[in-house]
Amino acid sequence: MNGADGPDEALVAAVAGDETGEIEGFETRVLEVAQDAHGLRLDKWLAGVATEFSRSHLQGLIAQGLVRSAGRVLESASRKVAAGQVVEIELRPTAQSSAFRPEPIALSVLHEDEDILVIDKPAGMVVHPAAGNWSGTLLNALLARHPASAQLARAGIVHRLDKDTSGLMVVARTLRAQTELVRAIAAREVHREYVALVHGVLPPAPFSVEAPIGRDPSSRIRMAVVAGGKPARTDVTPLAAARIEGLPCGAVRCRLHTGRTHQIRVHLASHGLPLIGDVTYGGRVAVGMARQALHAVRLGLVHPVSGQEMVFESTLAPDLQAAWDRIVPR
């Protein structure tokens, strides 16, 4: 369930077990090059004797001057090692292993009980640690708020929002709740609605976009409507149309039937309606929005343990509210 980001399929798989691969602390190892390793590249040899680390990570340690022999720093990963040579390496943890740490980050909580947590995520917060964002994430905040969540896959996260998308998310606090939420999301029983501001001329009536989404063959950071992609459907309701600086724009409400990566952004852009501020998919900075103008405004679900029907609504983030007021008449 993400509407704007990470795929549901990976989240379903994550419930099966932990995936952090965490390596604790610092360690210095003193190693001797065996006879059968004579002549190997330094990085290749290290990868064979420190198998819990990737070769690329070990290359980074070499570049940092953390590998020595006979008191001298070995600066080149391609340097050949010799049989009987003694090498000292300071094994520092990967950025990934340092990422899964509790951090006292404030969260806007709309609902909390023993089983679930419903939050209003601010724009700018990354949901799960990844390259370039190994701290300050929702996962780090959850580990600090509820230490027992360390026993759950992804600390109970069952869906995502993009870093620059604001709005509602539900998080599991128990394995039972997580398992049931993942099932409900896969069965499309969790209802989520978004509002967005777009460039372009809006059609007069509601419409649906049903088009498969996959990785853009020309860019790894983008998704696209592609043949052979995963099925995806977004229902779009026009709310208001306007002209800003002489150009057409408008406001829409979107309801998701699937949760593909960047789904709303891709589907609207494919119809000539890129989100305001979404430069990745053809949008432009306008009406004060320097990020994609997208907000998860409504979330409906059945409580995974009690069976109670629950509906949550969120007010717009301040930057989006200011832009909204310029386009949508009060």
Beta strands, then each sheet from edge to edge (+ up, - down):
strand 1: 27-32
strand 2: 67-69
strand 3: 72-73
strand 4: 86-91
strand 5: 109-112
strand 6: 116-121
strand 7: 166-172
strand 8: 191-199
strand 9: 207-210
strand 10: 213-215
strand 11: 223-225
strand 12: 233-244
strand 13: 247-256
strand 14: 294-302
strand 15: 309-313
sheet 1: 1+ 4- 2+ 3-
sheet 2: 5+ 6- 7+ 14+ 8- 13+ 12- 9+
sheet 3: 5+ 6- 7+ 14+ 15-
sheet 4: 10+ 11-
end
